[in-house]
Amino acid sequence: MIRMSPQNMVYADTEGNIGYRVIGSLPLRKKGTGNIIQNGEQVRRNWQGNIPNEDYPQIENPARGYIATANNKVVKDSSFDFNSTFAPGYRYENIVRMLGNKSDIDVEYFKQMQTDTHTILASKVQSLIKKYVKAESEMEQKAFNLVTRWDGYNRKEATAPSIYNIFYIRLFHQILADEIGEELASEYIVNRYISQERLFELLQKNSSFIDNQSTPYKESLGDVATSAFKETLQILEAQFESADIDTWQWGKIHQIKFDHVLGKSALLRPLVNYGPFPFEGDSETNNRARFYETKPPFIANLASAPRIIVKFDPHPVGYMMLITGENEYFLSPHNTDMTDAWLQHEYFSVEDEKVVYKTVIKPE
């Protein structure tokens, strides 16, 4: 058993076997779930070791021929309590969308998969806009048509992702802020592992949260959605200093940067920081680009850093790229030597590189 914080591990070998398993420590608790903080000086150890090995989430050689995981919930029911802060299932669904019923998968296709910017969540939000948003002005109608006809790909040069991503945030911010306050609403909305599906439940149940408590009349979801849509366009017009929707490109307000701890110094910042760079994707895309702001600019603070593809044909051949470089020393030429290639969706193959040093590990 590997004892560490739980991780998803996938496996493949030259015999054609594939497998998935959670590795790490899944506690067998005397009581409770561990979700509530307790005083360690007053409470005795609550673990009775780890859950039995055979009860760890795992699968081997599934009939469908592939395994997909994206930090989503992997078990429907269990007699054990697992941490409930798993990712919404949209990235998982997008991976399955690209794998399902496709037989001619090769390395190039996997490169497209890993750098894909499509979000399944888009259609859900587009349905809300179509049903509840009332576009009045010419600008609102143009934005409405643009985002509702959008194909769901968060490309850097596209403008619909700017409208879509801000509308999602401002809709739920308007719903929650009057009850729990501006700051807490912002913090809750951007923590999508916790909030995302709960927020959509509010809409499905026509929750009392939808009504704005600061007004004398009761707002409908249509009222709030229309107000959030108007606010979205106001934010974008102010951010870009232009009413021309065609200039509201996603990559201009959604960026990624690589800041060194020494970059807190204004003197050292130009020497040690790299970026920012326009970046595609969002929190729910394969090419992940999570951000924690509720108004632009949005800075991706988490991305899919290592991209790895292994082809068994018949011997393993690997293709990879790392988000920065192999050395974090800011004066090293290798500090950010992979960043530009990573941004351009390039890969390299270890097997194709010239061997300079070689280590062989043989199990006993």
PEVENVEN-V450399 format. One line per field, one symbol per residue. ss: DSSP state (@ for helix, = for strand, . for the rest). Layout:
# PEVENVEN-V450399
ss->???
This chain:
# PEVENVEN-V450399
ss->......======.....======...===.................====..@@@..===...........=..............=..@@@@@@@@@@.......@@@@@@@@...=..@@@@@@@@@@@@.....@@@@@@@@@@@....=......@@@@@@@@@@@@@@@@@@@@@.@@@@@@@@@.@@@@@@@@@@@@@...@@@..........@@@@@@@@@@@@@@@@@@@@....@@@..@@@@=====..@@@@.@@@@@@@.=====..........===......======...======...======.................@@@@@....==@@@............
